[in-house]
């Protein structure tokens, strides 16, 4: 996000870390429009995932920052699917 305007410059996700079917989806705002990049590859662990994010965010063509030190906060969420019958007693 660009502050103080609170303007989103980039967003994305990495899925299936440590298992087959790894996927990266990156959206970035450049020259007045949203562009996106999708990439399928094996993501061994969370460190590898964050390294890929740093590469994209600071890439000379599609990046929105110059160096990773410009990042002051990171948002994270975990979504875990399952059978809702397991949770009926809560």
PDB file of N, CA, C and O in Angstrom:
ATOM      1  N   UNK A   1       0.838  -1.174   0.000  1.00  0.00           N
ATOM      2  CA  UNK A   1       0.000   0.000   0.000  1.00  0.00           C
ATOM      3  C   UNK A   1       0.881   1.234   0.000  1.00  0.00           C
ATOM      4  O   UNK A   1       1.945   1.266   0.619  1.00  0.00           O
ATOM      5  N   UNK A   2       0.426   2.219  -0.689  1.00  0.00           N
ATOM      6  CA  UNK A   2       1.118   3.491  -0.686  1.00  0.00           C
ATOM      7  C   UNK A   2       0.438   4.403   0.326  1.00  0.00           C
ATOM      8  O   UNK A   2      -0.777   4.596   0.274  1.00  0.00           O
ATOM      9  N   UNK A   3       1.198   4.949   1.223  1.00  0.00           N
ATOM     10  CA  UNK A   3       0.643   5.801   2.268  1.00  0.00           C
ATOM     11  C   UNK A   3       0.980   7.254   1.977  1.00  0.00           C
ATOM     12  O   UNK A   3       2.009   7.465   1.335  1.00  0.00           O
ATOM     13  N   UNK A   4       0.259   8.246   2.359  1.00  0.00           N
ATOM     14  CA  UNK A   4      -0.938   8.193   3.194  1.00  0.00           C
ATOM     15  C   UNK A   4      -2.228   7.968   2.411  1.00  0.00           C
ATOM     16  O   UNK A   4      -3.309   7.967   3.002  1.00  0.00           O
ATOM     17  N   UNK A   5      -2.139   7.779   1.099  1.00  0.00           N
ATOM     18  CA  UNK A   5      -3.343   7.618   0.278  1.00  0.00           C
ATOM     19  C   UNK A   5      -4.063   6.303   0.527  1.00  0.00           C
ATOM     20  O   UNK A   5      -5.219   6.147   0.135  1.00  0.00           O
ATOM     21  N   UNK A   6      -3.401   5.363   1.170  1.00  0.00           N
ATOM     22  CA  UNK A   6      -3.974   4.043   1.437  1.00  0.00           C
ATOM     23  C   UNK A   6      -4.329   3.335   0.124  1.00  0.00           C
ATOM     24  O   UNK A   6      -5.361   2.672   0.027  1.00  0.00           O
ATOM     25  N   UNK A   7      -3.473   3.481  -0.870  1.00  0.00           N
ATOM     26  CA  UNK A   7      -3.696   2.942  -2.208  1.00  0.00           C
ATOM     27  C   UNK A   7      -2.962   1.601  -2.360  1.00  0.00           C
ATOM     28  O   UNK A   7      -1.755   1.525  -2.130  1.00  0.00           O
ATOM     29  N   UNK A   8      -3.679   0.564  -2.741  1.00  0.00           N
ATOM     30  CA  UNK A   8      -3.088  -0.759  -2.941  1.00  0.00           C
ATOM     31  C   UNK A   8      -2.239  -0.737  -4.210  1.00  0.00           C
ATOM     32  O   UNK A   8      -2.704  -0.315  -5.268  1.00  0.00           O
ATOM     33  N   UNK A   9      -1.003  -1.190  -4.099  1.00  0.00           N
ATOM     34  CA  UNK A   9      -0.093  -1.251  -5.240  1.00  0.00           C
ATOM     35  C   UNK A   9       0.137  -2.669  -5.730  1.00  0.00           C
ATOM     36  O   UNK A   9       0.473  -2.888  -6.894  1.00  0.00           O
ATOM     37  N   UNK A  10      -0.047  -3.638  -4.828  1.00  0.00           N
ATOM     38  CA  UNK A  10       0.241  -5.022  -5.166  1.00  0.00           C
ATOM     39  C   UNK A  10      -0.516  -5.940  -4.212  1.00  0.00           C
ATOM     40  O   UNK A  10      -0.731  -5.598  -3.049  1.00  0.00           O
ATOM     41  N   UNK A  11      -0.913  -7.099  -4.710  1.00  0.00           N
ATOM     42  CA  UNK A  11      -1.528  -8.109  -3.855  1.00  0.00           C
ATOM     43  C   UNK A  11      -1.363  -9.456  -4.531  1.00  0.00           C
ATOM     44  O   UNK A  11      -1.134  -9.537  -5.738  1.00  0.00           O
ATOM     45  N   UNK A  12      -1.483 -10.502  -3.745  1.00  0.00           N
ATOM     46  CA  UNK A  12      -1.318 -11.817  -4.331  1.00  0.00           C
ATOM     47  C   UNK A  12      -1.332 -12.904  -3.286  1.00  0.00           C
ATOM     48  O   UNK A  12      -1.592 -12.664  -2.107  1.00  0.00           O
ATOM     49  N   UNK A  13      -1.045 -14.104  -3.747  1.00  0.00           N
ATOM     50  CA  UNK A  13      -1.021 -15.241  -2.837  1.00  0.00           C
ATOM     51  C   UNK A  13      -0.130 -16.332  -3.383  1.00  0.00           C
ATOM     52  O   UNK A  13       0.140 -16.417  -4.581  1.00  0.00           O
ATOM     53  N   UNK A  14       0.312 -17.155  -2.469  1.00  0.00           N
ATOM     54  CA  UNK A  14       1.052 -18.363  -2.805  1.00  0.00           C
ATOM     55  C   UNK A  14       0.315 -19.511  -2.143  1.00  0.00           C
ATOM     56  O   UNK A  14      -0.009 -19.454  -0.957  1.00  0.00           O
ATOM     57  N   UNK A  15       0.052 -20.556  -2.919  1.00  0.00           N
ATOM     58  CA  UNK A  15      -0.708 -21.696  -2.408  1.00  0.00           C
ATOM     59  C   UNK A  15       0.080 -22.990  -2.564  1.00  0.00           C
ATOM     60  O   UNK A  15       0.985 -23.107  -3.390  1.00  0.00           O
ATOM     61  N   UNK A  16      -0.297 -23.941  -1.747  1.00  0.00           N
ATOM     62  CA  UNK A  16       0.226 -25.313  -1.808  1.00  0.00           C
ATOM     63  C   UNK A  16       1.734 -25.371  -1.530  1.00  0.00           C
ATOM     64  O   UNK A  16       2.493 -26.020  -2.250  1.00  0.00           O
ATOM     65  N   UNK A  17       2.134 -24.682  -0.478  1.00  0.00           N
ATOM     66  CA  UNK A  17       3.532 -24.663  -0.069  1.00  0.00           C
ATOM     67  C   UNK A  17       3.915 -26.032   0.481  1.00  0.00           C
ATOM     68  O   UNK A  17       3.233 -26.573   1.351  1.00  0.00           O
ATOM     69  N   UNK A  18       5.006 -26.586  -0.028  1.00  0.00           N
ATOM     70  CA  UNK A  18       5.511 -27.864   0.453  1.00  0.00           C
ATOM     71  C   UNK A  18       4.829 -29.086  -0.132  1.00  0.00           C
ATOM     72  O   UNK A  18       5.173 -30.211   0.230  1.00  0.00           O
ATOM     73  N   UNK A  19       3.863 -28.892  -1.036  1.00  0.00           N
ATOM     74  CA  UNK A  19       3.192 -30.021  -1.681  1.00  0.00           C
ATOM     75  C   UNK A  19       3.117 -29.762  -3.188  1.00  0.00           C
ATOM     76  O   UNK A  19       3.416 -28.663  -3.655  1.00  0.00           O
ATOM     77  N   UNK A  20       2.724 -30.766  -3.924  1.00  0.00           N
ATOM     78  CA  UNK A  20       2.623 -30.646  -5.378  1.00  0.00           C
ATOM     79  C   UNK A  20       1.588 -29.595  -5.761  1.00  0.00           C
ATOM     80  O   UNK A  20       0.636 -29.344  -5.022  1.00  0.00           O
ATOM     81  N   UNK A  21       1.786 -28.995  -6.910  1.00  0.00           N
ATOM     82  CA  UNK A  21       0.823 -28.042  -7.428  1.00  0.00           C
ATOM     83  C   UNK A  21       0.983 -26.633  -6.886  1.00  0.00           C
ATOM     84  O   UNK A  21       0.003 -25.892  -6.807  1.00  0.00           O
ATOM     85  N   UNK A  22       2.212 -26.242  -6.504  1.00  0.00           N
ATOM     86  CA  UNK A  22       2.451 -24.899  -5.993  1.00  0.00           C
ATOM     87  C   UNK A  22       2.021 -23.840  -6.998  1.00  0.00           C
ATOM     88  O   UNK A  22       2.175 -24.015  -8.207  1.00  0.00           O
ATOM     89  N   UNK A  23       1.483 -22.746  -6.485  1.00  0.00           N
ATOM     90  CA  UNK A  23       0.923 -21.718  -7.360  1.00  0.00           C
ATOM     91  C   UNK A  23       1.152 -20.338  -6.766  1.00  0.00           C
ATOM     92  O   UNK A  23       0.949 -20.126  -5.570  1.00  0.00           O
ATOM     93  N   UNK A  24       1.573 -19.409  -7.599  1.00  0.00           N
ATOM     94  CA  UNK A  24       1.742 -18.019  -7.205  1.00  0.00           C
ATOM     95  C   UNK A  24       0.826 -17.169  -8.080  1.00  0.00           C
ATOM     96  O   UNK A  24       0.800 -17.346  -9.298  1.00  0.00           O
ATOM     97  N   UNK A  25       0.082 -16.259  -7.482  1.00  0.00           N
ATOM     98  CA  UNK A  25      -0.786 -15.333  -8.197  1.00  0.00           C
ATOM     99  C   UNK A  25      -0.454 -13.934  -7.684  1.00  0.00           C
ATOM    100  O   UNK A  25      -0.645 -13.632  -6.506  1.00  0.00           O
ATOM    101  N   UNK A  26       0.042 -13.089  -8.578  1.00  0.00           N
ATOM    102  CA  UNK A  26       0.517 -11.758  -8.205  1.00  0.00           C
ATOM    103  C   UNK A  26      -0.200 -10.714  -9.048  1.00  0.00           C
ATOM    104  O   UNK A  26      -0.179 -10.790 -10.276  1.00  0.00           O
ATOM    105  N   UNK A  27      -0.838  -9.734  -8.398  1.00  0.00           N
ATOM    106  CA  UNK A  27      -1.461  -8.601  -9.093  1.00  0.00           C
ATOM    107  C   UNK A  27      -0.706  -7.344  -8.686  1.00  0.00           C
ATOM    108  O   UNK A  27      -0.341  -7.174  -7.523  1.00  0.00           O
ATOM    109  N   UNK A  28      -0.480  -6.477  -9.644  1.00  0.00           N
ATOM    110  CA  UNK A  28       0.255  -5.249  -9.362  1.00  0.00           C
ATOM    111  C   UNK A  28      -0.303  -4.097 -10.195  1.00  0.00           C
ATOM    112  O   UNK A  28      -0.781  -4.290 -11.312  1.00  0.00           O
ATOM    113  N   UNK A  29      -0.230  -2.904  -9.629  1.00  0.00           N
ATOM    114  CA  UNK A  29      -0.767  -1.710 -10.253  1.00  0.00           C
ATOM    115  C   UNK A  29       0.362  -0.937 -10.917  1.00  0.00           C
ATOM    116  O   UNK A  29       1.271  -0.457 -10.239  1.00  0.00           O
ATOM    117  N   UNK A  30       0.310  -0.817 -12.224  1.00  0.00           N
ATOM    118  CA  UNK A  30       1.343  -0.104 -12.977  1.00  0.00           C
ATOM    119  C   UNK A  30       0.697   0.733 -14.063  1.00  0.00           C
ATOM    120  O   UNK A  30      -0.211   0.268 -14.752  1.00  0.00           O
ATOM    121  N   UNK A  31       1.151   1.943 -14.218  1.00  0.00           N
ATOM    122  CA  UNK A  31       0.703   2.833 -15.291  1.00  0.00           C
ATOM    123  C   UNK A  31      -0.821   2.939 -15.386  1.00  0.00           C
ATOM    124  O   UNK A  31      -1.387   2.960 -16.479  1.00  0.00           O
ATOM    125  N   UNK A  32      -1.469   3.006 -14.229  1.00  0.00           N
ATOM    126  CA  UNK A  32      -2.906   3.242 -14.194  1.00  0.00           C
ATOM    127  C   UNK A  32      -3.805   2.036 -14.362  1.00  0.00           C
ATOM    128  O   UNK A  32      -5.020   2.193 -14.481  1.00  0.00           O
ATOM    129  N   UNK A  33      -3.242   0.831 -14.376  1.00  0.00           N
ATOM    130  CA  UNK A  33      -4.103  -0.355 -14.497  1.00  0.00           C
ATOM    131  C   UNK A  33      -3.521  -1.543 -13.735  1.00  0.00           C
ATOM    132  O   UNK A  33      -2.327  -1.593 -13.439  1.00  0.00           O
ATOM    133  N   UNK A  34      -4.397  -2.494 -13.428  1.00  0.00           N
ATOM    134  CA  UNK A  34      -3.988  -3.718 -12.736  1.00  0.00           C
ATOM    135  C   UNK A  34      -3.521  -4.738 -13.758  1.00  0.00           C
ATOM    136  O   UNK A  34      -4.188  -4.971 -14.767  1.00  0.00           O
ATOM    137  N   UNK A  35      -2.385  -5.339 -13.496  1.00  0.00           N
ATOM    138  CA  UNK A  35      -1.834  -6.422 -14.310  1.00  0.00           C
ATOM    139  C   UNK A  35      -1.656  -7.620 -13.401  1.00  0.00           C
ATOM    140  O   UNK A  35      -1.624  -7.468 -12.179  1.00  0.00           O
ATOM    141  N   UNK A  36      -1.539  -8.806 -13.970  1.00  0.00           N
ATOM    142  CA  UNK A  36      -1.347  -9.980 -13.117  1.00  0.00           C
ATOM    143  C   UNK A  36      -0.384 -10.968 -13.723  1.00  0.00           C
ATOM    144  O   UNK A  36      -0.181 -11.030 -14.935  1.00  0.00           O
ATOM    145  N   UNK A  37       0.199 -11.736 -12.828  1.00  0.00           N
ATOM    146  CA  UNK A  37       1.140 -12.784 -13.180  1.00  0.00           C
ATOM    147  C   UNK A  37       0.731 -14.041 -12.429  1.00  0.00           C
ATOM    148  O   UNK A  37       0.502 -14.005 -11.220  1.00  0.00           O
ATOM    149  N   UNK A  38       0.641 -15.145 -13.147  1.00  0.00           N
ATOM    150  CA  UNK A  38       0.362 -16.431 -12.514  1.00  0.00           C
ATOM    151  C   UNK A  38       1.503 -17.366 -12.866  1.00  0.00           C
ATOM    152  O   UNK A  38       1.986 -17.392 -13.998  1.00  0.00           O
ATOM    153  N   UNK A  39       1.923 -18.134 -11.871  1.00  0.00           N
ATOM    154  CA  UNK A  39       3.074 -19.013 -12.057  1.00  0.00           C
ATOM    155  C   UNK A  39       2.844 -20.302 -11.268  1.00  0.00           C
ATOM    156  O   UNK A  39       2.506 -20.250 -10.086  1.00  0.00           O
ATOM    157  N   UNK A  40       3.020 -21.439 -11.900  1.00  0.00           N
ATOM    158  CA  UNK A  40       2.914 -22.733 -11.236  1.00  0.00           C
ATOM    159  C   UNK A  40       4.313 -23.323 -11.093  1.00  0.00           C
ATOM    160  O   UNK A  40       5.036 -23.474 -12.078  1.00  0.00           O
ATOM    161  N   UNK A  41       4.682 -23.652  -9.877  1.00  0.00           N
ATOM    162  CA  UNK A  41       5.986 -24.258  -9.624  1.00  0.00           C
ATOM    163  C   UNK A  41       5.998 -24.811  -8.205  1.00  0.00           C
ATOM    164  O   UNK A  41       5.158 -24.454  -7.379  1.00  0.00           O
ATOM    165  N   UNK A  42       6.956 -25.684  -7.935  1.00  0.00           N
ATOM    166  CA  UNK A  42       7.068 -26.279  -6.601  1.00  0.00           C
ATOM    167  C   UNK A  42       7.632 -25.240  -5.632  1.00  0.00           C
ATOM    168  O   UNK A  42       8.685 -24.652  -5.877  1.00  0.00           O
ATOM    169  N   UNK A  43       6.924 -25.028  -4.543  1.00  0.00           N
ATOM    170  CA  UNK A  43       7.346 -24.102  -3.502  1.00  0.00           C
ATOM    171  C   UNK A  43       7.710 -24.958  -2.295  1.00  0.00           C
ATOM    172  O   UNK A  43       6.830 -25.449  -1.587  1.00  0.00           O
ATOM    173  N   UNK A  44       8.997 -25.134  -2.065  1.00  0.00           N
ATOM    174  CA  UNK A  44       9.457 -26.083  -1.055  1.00  0.00           C
ATOM    175  C   UNK A  44       9.004 -25.734   0.363  1.00  0.00           C
ATOM    176  O   UNK A  44       8.581 -26.612   1.114  1.00  0.00           O
ATOM    177  N   UNK A  45       9.092 -24.462   0.726  1.00  0.00           N
ATOM    178  CA  UNK A  45       8.771 -24.058   2.092  1.00  0.00           C
ATOM    179  C   UNK A  45       8.394 -22.578   2.120  1.00  0.00           C
ATOM    180  O   UNK A  45       8.419 -21.903   1.091  1.00  0.00           O
ATOM    181  N   UNK A  46       8.053 -22.089   3.285  1.00  0.00           N
ATOM    182  CA  UNK A  46       7.628 -20.689   3.413  1.00  0.00           C
ATOM    183  C   UNK A  46       8.763 -19.716   3.094  1.00  0.00           C
ATOM    184  O   UNK A  46       8.520 -18.637   2.554  1.00  0.00           O
ATOM    185  N   UNK A  47       9.974 -20.084   3.417  1.00  0.00           N
ATOM    186  CA  UNK A  47      11.117 -19.225   3.100  1.00  0.00           C
ATOM    187  C   UNK A  47      11.219 -19.048   1.584  1.00  0.00           C
ATOM    188  O   UNK A  47      11.403 -17.930   1.101  1.00  0.00           O
ATOM    189  N   UNK A  48      11.103 -20.132   0.842  1.00  0.00           N
ATOM    190  CA  UNK A  48      11.140 -20.048  -0.620  1.00  0.00           C
ATOM    191  C   UNK A  48       9.996 -19.190  -1.153  1.00  0.00           C
ATOM    192  O   UNK A  48      10.176 -18.420  -2.096  1.00  0.00           O
ATOM    193  N   UNK A  49       8.828 -19.328  -0.548  1.00  0.00           N
ATOM    194  CA  UNK A  49       7.681 -18.516  -0.952  1.00  0.00           C
ATOM    195  C   UNK A  49       7.933 -17.036  -0.752  1.00  0.00           C
ATOM    196  O   UNK A  49       7.652 -16.231  -1.640  1.00  0.00           O
ATOM    197  N   UNK A  50       8.467 -16.666   0.424  1.00  0.00           N
ATOM    198  CA  UNK A  50       8.766 -15.255   0.685  1.00  0.00           C
ATOM    199  C   UNK A  50       9.876 -14.737  -0.223  1.00  0.00           C
ATOM    200  O   UNK A  50       9.862 -13.568  -0.607  1.00  0.00           O
ATOM    201  N   UNK A  51      10.834 -15.588  -0.570  1.00  0.00           N
ATOM    202  CA  UNK A  51      11.881 -15.168  -1.502  1.00  0.00           C
ATOM    203  C   UNK A  51      11.280 -14.825  -2.865  1.00  0.00           C
ATOM    204  O   UNK A  51      11.672 -13.842  -3.492  1.00  0.00           O
ATOM    205  N   UNK A  52      10.331 -15.636  -3.316  1.00  0.00           N
ATOM    206  CA  UNK A  52       9.657 -15.362  -4.588  1.00  0.00           C
ATOM    207  C   UNK A  52       8.874 -14.049  -4.527  1.00  0.00           C
ATOM    208  O   UNK A  52       8.874 -13.276  -5.486  1.00  0.00           O
ATOM    209  N   UNK A  53       8.215 -13.804  -3.409  1.00  0.00           N
ATOM    210  CA  UNK A  53       7.472 -12.553  -3.233  1.00  0.00           C
ATOM    211  C   UNK A  53       8.429 -11.360  -3.289  1.00  0.00           C
ATOM    212  O   UNK A  53       8.146 -10.374  -3.970  1.00  0.00           O
ATOM    213  N   UNK A  54       9.545 -11.438  -2.586  1.00  0.00           N
ATOM    214  CA  UNK A  54      10.537 -10.355  -2.603  1.00  0.00           C
ATOM    215  C   UNK A  54      11.055 -10.091  -4.011  1.00  0.00           C
ATOM    216  O   UNK A  54      11.242  -8.939  -4.401  1.00  0.00           O
ATOM    217  N   UNK A  55      11.287 -11.156  -4.772  1.00  0.00           N
ATOM    218  CA  UNK A  55      11.765 -11.011  -6.150  1.00  0.00           C
ATOM    219  C   UNK A  55      10.729 -10.260  -6.987  1.00  0.00           C
ATOM    220  O   UNK A  55      11.076  -9.339  -7.726  1.00  0.00           O
ATOM    221  N   UNK A  56       9.469 -10.650  -6.872  1.00  0.00           N
ATOM    222  CA  UNK A  56       8.422  -9.988  -7.651  1.00  0.00           C
ATOM    223  C   UNK A  56       8.220  -8.535  -7.248  1.00  0.00           C
ATOM    224  O   UNK A  56       8.115  -7.655  -8.103  1.00  0.00           O
ATOM    225  N   UNK A  57       8.165  -8.286  -5.945  1.00  0.00           N
ATOM    226  CA  UNK A  57       7.898  -6.930  -5.472  1.00  0.00           C
ATOM    227  C   UNK A  57       9.002  -5.945  -5.845  1.00  0.00           C
ATOM    228  O   UNK A  57       8.740  -4.755  -6.020  1.00  0.00           O
ATOM    229  N   UNK A  58      10.231  -6.432  -5.967  1.00  0.00           N
ATOM    230  CA  UNK A  58      11.350  -5.536  -6.277  1.00  0.00           C
ATOM    231  C   UNK A  58      11.886  -5.724  -7.704  1.00  0.00           C
ATOM    232  O   UNK A  58      12.952  -5.204  -8.033  1.00  0.00           O
ATOM    233  N   UNK A  59      11.170  -6.449  -8.537  1.00  0.00           N
ATOM    234  CA  UNK A  59      11.570  -6.656  -9.931  1.00  0.00           C
ATOM    235  C   UNK A  59      11.597  -5.314 -10.681  1.00  0.00           C
ATOM    236  O   UNK A  59      10.716  -4.478 -10.480  1.00  0.00           O
ATOM    237  N   UNK A  60      12.587  -5.111 -11.529  1.00  0.00           N
ATOM    238  CA  UNK A  60      12.734  -3.825 -12.217  1.00  0.00           C
ATOM    239  C   UNK A  60      11.592  -3.537 -13.192  1.00  0.00           C
ATOM    240  O   UNK A  60      11.330  -2.371 -13.489  1.00  0.00           O
ATOM    241  N   UNK A  61      10.915  -4.550 -13.690  1.00  0.00           N
ATOM    242  CA  UNK A  61       9.819  -4.347 -14.646  1.00  0.00           C
ATOM    243  C   UNK A  61       8.441  -4.306 -13.993  1.00  0.00           C
ATOM    244  O   UNK A  61       7.620  -3.453 -14.331  1.00  0.00           O
ATOM    245  N   UNK A  62       8.185  -5.215 -13.065  1.00  0.00           N
ATOM    246  CA  UNK A  62       6.834  -5.313 -12.492  1.00  0.00           C
ATOM    247  C   UNK A  62       6.769  -4.999 -11.007  1.00  0.00           C
ATOM    248  O   UNK A  62       5.687  -5.010 -10.419  1.00  0.00           O
ATOM    249  N   UNK A  63       7.897  -4.723 -10.400  1.00  0.00           N
ATOM    250  CA  UNK A  63       7.925  -4.471  -8.963  1.00  0.00           C
ATOM    251  C   UNK A  63       7.313  -3.130  -8.576  1.00  0.00           C
ATOM    252  O   UNK A  63       7.202  -2.216  -9.393  1.00  0.00           O
ATOM    253  N   UNK A  64       6.925  -3.039  -7.326  1.00  0.00           N
ATOM    254  CA  UNK A  64       6.339  -1.802  -6.798  1.00  0.00           C
ATOM    255  C   UNK A  64       7.220  -1.177  -5.715  1.00  0.00           C
ATOM    256  O   UNK A  64       6.885  -0.121  -5.177  1.00  0.00           O
ATOM    257  N   UNK A  65       8.337  -1.820  -5.396  1.00  0.00           N
ATOM    258  CA  UNK A  65       9.314  -1.284  -4.458  1.00  0.00           C
ATOM    259  C   UNK A  65      10.708  -1.464  -5.054  1.00  0.00           C
ATOM    260  O   UNK A  65      10.895  -2.242  -5.990  1.00  0.00           O
ATOM    261  N   UNK A  66      11.680  -0.741  -4.507  1.00  0.00           N
ATOM    262  CA  UNK A  66      13.055  -0.893  -4.989  1.00  0.00           C
ATOM    263  C   UNK A  66      13.797  -1.996  -4.257  1.00  0.00           C
ATOM    264  O   UNK A  66      14.520  -2.787  -4.862  1.00  0.00           O
ATOM    265  N   UNK A  67      13.603  -2.037  -2.926  1.00  0.00           N
ATOM    266  CA  UNK A  67      14.257  -3.059  -2.109  1.00  0.00           C
ATOM    267  C   UNK A  67      13.267  -3.559  -1.053  1.00  0.00           C
ATOM    268  O   UNK A  67      12.383  -2.808  -0.642  1.00  0.00           O
ATOM    269  N   UNK A  68      13.397  -4.808  -0.609  1.00  0.00           N
ATOM    270  CA  UNK A  68      12.472  -5.347   0.404  1.00  0.00           C
ATOM    271  C   UNK A  68      12.433  -4.550   1.705  1.00  0.00           C
ATOM    272  O   UNK A  68      11.451  -4.633   2.442  1.00  0.00           O
ATOM    273  N   UNK A  69      13.491  -3.772   2.004  1.00  0.00           N
ATOM    274  CA  UNK A  69      13.500  -2.969   3.234  1.00  0.00           C
ATOM    275  C   UNK A  69      12.420  -1.890   3.243  1.00  0.00           C
ATOM    276  O   UNK A  69      12.161  -1.291   4.287  1.00  0.00           O
ATOM    277  N   UNK A  70      11.785  -1.633   2.094  1.00  0.00           N
ATOM    278  CA  UNK A  70      10.690  -0.665   2.024  1.00  0.00           C
ATOM    279  C   UNK A  70       9.396  -1.217   2.621  1.00  0.00           C
ATOM    280  O   UNK A  70       8.445  -0.465   2.835  1.00  0.00           O
ATOM    281  N   UNK A  71       9.353  -2.504   2.886  1.00  0.00           N
ATOM    282  CA  UNK A  71       8.155  -3.133   3.435  1.00  0.00           C
ATOM    283  C   UNK A  71       8.127  -2.906   4.940  1.00  0.00           C
ATOM    284  O   UNK A  71       9.089  -3.219   5.642  1.00  0.00           O
ATOM    285  N   UNK A  72       7.010  -2.356   5.434  1.00  0.00           N
ATOM    286  CA  UNK A  72       6.872  -2.079   6.863  1.00  0.00           C
ATOM    287  C   UNK A  72       5.898  -3.020   7.551  1.00  0.00           C
ATOM    288  O   UNK A  72       5.935  -3.147   8.775  1.00  0.00           O
ATOM    289  N   UNK A  73       5.028  -3.682   6.799  1.00  0.00           N
ATOM    290  CA  UNK A  73       4.049  -4.605   7.378  1.00  0.00           C
ATOM    291  C   UNK A  73       3.651  -5.635   6.328  1.00  0.00           C
ATOM    292  O   UNK A  73       3.721  -5.383   5.125  1.00  0.00           O
ATOM    293  N   UNK A  74       3.232  -6.805   6.816  1.00  0.00           N
ATOM    294  CA  UNK A  74       2.788  -7.887   5.945  1.00  0.00           C
ATOM    295  C   UNK A  74       1.464  -8.413   6.474  1.00  0.00           C
ATOM    296  O   UNK A  74       1.329  -8.662   7.672  1.00  0.00           O
ATOM    297  N   UNK A  75       0.488  -8.582   5.596  1.00  0.00           N
ATOM    298  CA  UNK A  75      -0.775  -9.205   5.978  1.00  0.00           C
ATOM    299  C   UNK A  75      -0.727 -10.683   5.654  1.00  0.00           C
ATOM    300  O   UNK A  75      -0.105 -11.087   4.672  1.00  0.00           O
ATOM    301  N   UNK A  76      -1.373 -11.481   6.463  1.00  0.00           N
ATOM    302  CA  UNK A  76      -1.350 -12.926   6.272  1.00  0.00           C
ATOM    303  C   UNK A  76      -2.680 -13.500   6.703  1.00  0.00           C
ATOM    304  O   UNK A  76      -3.272 -13.041   7.680  1.00  0.00           O
ATOM    305  N   UNK A  77      -3.147 -14.488   5.992  1.00  0.00           N
ATOM    306  CA  UNK A  77      -4.329 -15.213   6.437  1.00  0.00           C
ATOM    307  C   UNK A  77      -4.144 -16.681   6.095  1.00  0.00           C
ATOM    308  O   UNK A  77      -3.456 -17.027   5.134  1.00  0.00           O
ATOM    309  N   UNK A  78      -4.748 -17.517   6.871  1.00  0.00           N
ATOM    310  CA  UNK A  78      -4.700 -18.953   6.642  1.00  0.00           C
ATOM    311  C   UNK A  78      -6.125 -19.432   6.439  1.00  0.00           C
ATOM    312  O   UNK A  78      -7.014 -19.141   7.239  1.00  0.00           O
ATOM    313  N   UNK A  79      -6.326 -20.163   5.368  1.00  0.00           N
ATOM    314  CA  UNK A  79      -7.634 -20.745   5.107  1.00  0.00           C
ATOM    315  C   UNK A  79      -7.449 -22.254   5.092  1.00  0.00           C
ATOM    316  O   UNK A  79      -6.622 -22.784   4.350  1.00  0.00           O
ATOM    317  N   UNK A  80      -8.215 -22.927   5.905  1.00  0.00           N
ATOM    318  CA  UNK A  80      -8.120 -24.375   5.976  1.00  0.00           C
ATOM    319  C   UNK A  80      -9.516 -24.951   5.765  1.00  0.00           C
ATOM    320  O   UNK A  80     -10.415 -24.748   6.581  1.00  0.00           O
ATOM    321  N   UNK A  81      -9.678 -25.656   4.683  1.00  0.00           N
ATOM    322  CA  UNK A  81     -10.977 -26.257   4.387  1.00  0.00           C
ATOM    323  C   UNK A  81     -11.144 -27.592   5.081  1.00  0.00           C
ATOM    324  O   UNK A  81     -10.163 -28.227   5.471  1.00  0.00           O
ATOM    325  N   UNK A  82     -12.353 -28.005   5.230  1.00  0.00           N
ATOM    326  CA  UNK A  82     -12.631 -29.293   5.839  1.00  0.00           C
ATOM    327  C   UNK A  82     -14.121 -29.541   5.894  1.00  0.00           C
ATOM    328  O   UNK A  82     -14.921 -28.684   5.519  1.00  0.00           O
ATOM    329  N   UNK A  83     -14.472 -30.670   6.345  1.00  0.00           N
ATOM    330  CA  UNK A  83     -15.860 -31.049   6.469  1.00  0.00           C
ATOM    331  C   UNK A  83     -16.480 -30.316   7.648  1.00  0.00           C
ATOM    332  O   UNK A  83     -15.987 -30.430   8.770  1.00  0.00           O
ATOM    333  N   UNK A  84     -17.551 -29.564   7.416  1.00  0.00           N
ATOM    334  CA  UNK A  84     -18.146 -28.769   8.495  1.00  0.00           C
ATOM    335  C   UNK A  84     -18.804 -29.620   9.567  1.00  0.00           C
ATOM    336  O   UNK A  84     -19.123 -29.108  10.640  1.00  0.00           O
ATOM    337  N   UNK A  85     -19.016 -30.893   9.312  1.00  0.00           N
ATOM    338  CA  UNK A  85     -19.601 -31.777  10.324  1.00  0.00           C
ATOM    339  C   UNK A  85     -18.687 -31.888  11.540  1.00  0.00           C
ATOM    340  O   UNK A  85     -19.154 -32.151  12.648  1.00  0.00           O
ATOM    341  N   UNK A  86     -17.399 -31.692  11.336  1.00  0.00           N
ATOM    342  CA  UNK A  86     -16.438 -31.758  12.449  1.00  0.00           C
ATOM    343  C   UNK A  86     -16.618 -30.626  13.431  1.00  0.00           C
ATOM    344  O   UNK A  86     -16.132 -30.707  14.559  1.00  0.00           O
ATOM    345  N   UNK A  87     -17.302 -29.574  13.033  1.00  0.00           N
ATOM    346  CA  UNK A  87     -17.391 -28.368  13.854  1.00  0.00           C
ATOM    347  C   UNK A  87     -18.797 -28.112  14.391  1.00  0.00           C
ATOM    348  O   UNK A  87     -19.040 -27.045  14.956  1.00  0.00           O
ATOM    349  N   UNK A  88     -19.707 -29.025  14.238  1.00  0.00           N
ATOM    350  CA  UNK A  88     -21.096 -28.800  14.645  1.00  0.00           C
ATOM    351  C   UNK A  88     -21.285 -28.658  16.146  1.00  0.00           C
ATOM    352  O   UNK A  88     -22.267 -28.057  16.582  1.00  0.00           O
ATOM    353  N   UNK A  89     -20.387 -29.186  16.935  1.00  0.00           N
ATOM    354  CA  UNK A  89     -20.529 -29.113  18.377  1.00  0.00           C
ATOM    355  C   UNK A  89     -20.005 -27.818  18.968  1.00  0.00           C
ATOM    356  O   UNK A  89     -20.093 -27.621  20.180  1.00  0.00           O
ATOM    357  N   UNK A  90     -19.463 -26.931  18.147  1.00  0.00           N
ATOM    358  CA  UNK A  90     -18.896 -25.685  18.649  1.00  0.00           C
ATOM    359  C   UNK A  90     -19.885 -24.558  18.550  1.00  0.00           C
ATOM    360  O   UNK A  90     -19.575 -23.429  18.931  1.00  0.00           O
TER     361      UNK A  90
END
